[in-house]
Structure formats: C-alpha cells, structure tokens
Amino acid sequence: MCSKIIKVFCFFFAMGLSSYVVADSGEEILLKVDRNLQPTSYEMYRKLINIEPDGSKKEFILYTIKKGQDNMVALFLDPPSEKGRSTLRLGDNMWLYIPNVGKPLRITSLQSVVGGVFNNSDILRLDYSVEYDTKSYVTEKENYILELKAKNSMVAYDRLKMWVDIKHLVPTKIEAYAVSGLLIKTLHYSKITDFGNGVVRPALLQTDSPLYKNYKSVMLFSKITKREFADEVFSLNYLPRVESLR
C-alpha cells in the first residue's frame, strides 16, 4: 500500500516538475517576440514620419530587406531628394550609400539618416535577442514586463524595459535607457495586424523622447513578406543595385 502511495506521489511530482520545465523563460518569451515581429528573412515597406513641435511633418518611404540575425538593408524610395540612398547593417557595423558619391559612408547606431527621434539602430533594428539578455520578467495583468540588458557597449541602449502583450507575444511599449539610467526614449507599438503567412504584429510604431521635447516620430509597416535572399545582397558592392530586388 505504501509503495503505491509513493508511486502516485512521484507521478504527480514528476508531472509538476515537467510543467515547470516547459514554462517559458524570459529568454524564450523574447525569442518569440522577435519571430512575431519579423520573420528570419523578409522584405517590407515602411513609412517614417517625423513630426516637428509646430506640427509640420517630413515623410520617408523605405523598402527594407533582412536575412538571418544581423544582415539588413533599407532603400529610400521617397522623397525624391532621398531616392536611391540606402543603408546597410552587418552586425554592429552600418553604412550609408549615396548615389554619385564615392564609397559608402560609415554611420553609427545613435546617428539618424532621417533626423527625428528614430536613430539608425531603430531603423535598422536587429532581433532584440541578438543585442539583449533578459535579466528578469514579471507577469502583470495582460502583459509580461521584461528587463533587458545590452550584451555589449556597441548596442544603442544599455537597458530596455519591455511590455509584451501575453496573447499575441508582441511589444506594446518599450522604454530605452542609457548606462546612467536616463530615459532616452519610449517606443509605443499598436494596431496589431495580420500581414498574412503567419505574420501578426503591430503595424504602427510611435516614439517620443524627453531629450527631444515635443518632437515625435512614427513608423508605419506594410507588406511584410517572408523572402529568401542571396548573401551577396548584403554587401557594400550590392548597394547600388538594391532597387532591382523590388
């Protein structure tokens, strides 16, 4: 009789342990967030809008492609003054190509090729799990709240606090902090949209910053499509030919 009781106890203990093991860790949640925000390899179109304190706006349209974890290119389609320009990101390295200007120029993550509140790191964003470790997370109502720490000093923001919608596993808000603890900017994701082929994610990203009082920048996403690309596409020599991929 005792042996049967012990067996039953062990069975339920094992079941409980199994449930514990398969529960998502913070790292697993962040990986799912990355895959929901963007496929491993894809193409998409974006509109970036910079809004000045007086209400005036400047708009840009970009065609963007990505392959793997750290290869990305963004091509400017509009306005006409920017058409043909493109940016390349390979890991922590970034370049700006300008037609009729010699070789591509090196740029940094904290600069901005469009001005406004979005910097180059925001425009050429890699998977969050590539640049950040999950230090902790808690569950609060309909969100996970993740505390993320940059993996190295090359990352644009030292720390992120990310609110993740539990149902869709996508961010709703991200606060970005400097090493000093200063809040640099807040990113607001909204308008969850079904883009097809299993891509369900926010179609709108807005950002504001206490460092740019009364300035706002908006990013609208459209036509996010899974697509494979050759490695040569993500190279300095290919930048003048990115338009041919559309």
N, C-alpha and C positions, 0 to 999 in steps of 0.2 A: 504493500500500500504506500509506504513512504517513498519507495523508488518511483512509483507512478506520479506522485505529487511532485517529486524533484524533477522528473522529466517534463511535466506540464509547466512547471516554473521556468525551466531552462528554455522551453519552446517560446514562451511569451517574452522572456528576457531577450532571446535572440531576435524575435520579431521587432521588439522595441529598439534594439541596437541597430537593426537593419534600417528602420525608418529614420533613425538619427543620421546614419551614414549617408543616405541618399538625399537628405535635405540640402538645399542649395547653400553653398558658402557665399561669402561676399564676392570672391573671385568668379564663381560660376554665374552669379547674377550679372556681373559686369560683362562677362563674355557674351551672355545672351542679349544684353543691351546693345553691344557692338553689332552683333549679327542682325538684330532687328532694325537698327538704324541704317545699316548699309551692308549689302552682300559683300563677300570677299573680293569679287571683281565685278565692276559695273560701270555704266555710263549714266549721266543725269544732266539735267538743265537746272540752272538756278538763276533767280533774280535777286540782286543785292540792292537795297535801298538805304542810303544814308540820309537822315533827317536832321536838318540844322535847327538850332533853337528858334529861328524865325519861321520855321515851318517849311522852308524850301527843301527840295529833295534832289538827289543825284542818284541815277539808277544805272546798274550794270547787269548785263546778261552773260552768263558763263556756261560753257559746255565743259563738263568735268568727267574724267575717267580715273579709275583706280584699279590696281591689281595687287593682290596679296595684302600684306600688312602695312607696307611703307612705301608704295610707289603710287604717285598721284600727279595728274596734270590738269590744269584748268586753263581753258582757252576763252579769251574775251570775244564776244560776238557783237556787243553793243555797249556804249555808244560808238559811233563811227570813229571818234578820236582814239579809241582804245582797241578797235577791231584788229585782230591778228596778234595782239600781245598774248603771251602765255606764261604760265608759271609751272615749274617742275619741283616736286618734292621727292627726295630719296632719303628716307630715314630722317635724320636731323638736318639734312642739307637742302637748301632751297635756292632756286634761280628764277630770274625774270628774263624772258626773251622779248625784245622789242624789234619788230621788223626794221630793216635798213640800219640797224645799229650793230656794230661788231659782234663780239661774242656775248652770250648771256651773262647777266649781272648777278652776283651773289646777293641774296637778301636774307634777312633774319626773321625768326618767328614772331618777334614783337613789333616789327615794322608792319605797314599795311600798304598793299599795292592799290587799294581803293580808297584809302582815307577812312574816316568814320571810326566807329567803335570796334568793328571786327579787325583783328590783326591777321597776319599771314597764317598763323597757326590755326585760327578759326576757319579760314577759307580753305586751307589745305589740311584739314583735320584727319589724323590717323585714328585707328581704333583707340578708344580710351584705355583698354587693357594693355596696349603696346607701350603707353607712356606712363601709366599709373599703377600702383599697387593698392589693393583695397585693405585699409587698416582696420576698419570696423564697419558694422552696419546695424541698424535697428529697424523694426517694423513699426510704423505709425499710421494708423487708420488705413488709407488706401495706397500708401507709399512705403517703399524701402528708402531709407536715408543712408547713403554710403559716404564714408570718409575716405578720400583717395589721396595718396601721396606720390609726388613725382618720383620716377625711378632714377633720374639724374638731373643735373643742373641745366641741361640743354632744353628741358621742357619749359614751355612758355609760362605755366603757372605751377607754383610749388605745391599747392593743395587745392583740391576740389571737394565741395560738399554737394552731393547729387541726390535729388529726389527722383525716385523711379516709380512710375505707375505699376502697381502689382499686377493688374490684369493684362496689360499689353507689354510690360517689361521694356519701356522706353522712358527716357528722362522727361520730367515736366519742368524742372528748374535745376540750374547748376550755379553755384557761387564759386568764383575763382579767386584765389588768394595768393599774395606774394609771400616770400620767405619771412618777411617781417610780420605777417598776419594781416596786412592791409587788404581789404576787399578791392579787387581790381575791377571786376565786372560781374554782372548777373545775366545768365542766359535763360530765356523762357521758351520752352518748346510747347507747341499747341497744334490743334487741328489734325488729329490723328486720321490718316487717310490710307485707303487700300490702293496701292500702286500696281497691284497685280503680281502674279508669280510669287505669292507669299510675302511680299514686302508691304508691311503695315506699320506705318511710322508717322511721326509728326511732319506736316507739310510746311509749318511755319516756325521760324526761329527768330526771336527778338532779343536784343541785348541793350543794356544801358550800363553806365559806369559812373561812380562818384567822382572819377577823375575827368570825365567829360560831361559836366553838368548840362542838362537839358538837350544833350545830343542822344540820338537813338539810331540803331542800325537794324535792318530787317533782312532776313534771308527766306525766300520762298522756293520750295523744292518742287520739281515736276519731272515726269518721265524717267523715274528711276528704274533702270532695266539691267538685269544680270547680263554680263557680256564678258567674254574672254579676250585678252589682248596679248600680242607677242611682246617679249621682253624689250625688244628694240624700241618700242613706242615710248618707253620711259627712259629717254636718254637726251642729252643736250643736242645731239645731231638731229633728232627727230622733231624737235620743237617747231621748226618752220613748216612741218607737214601735218600737224595735228588736225587741221581743218579737214583733211582728206578722210578722216575716220568717221565723220558725221554722215 
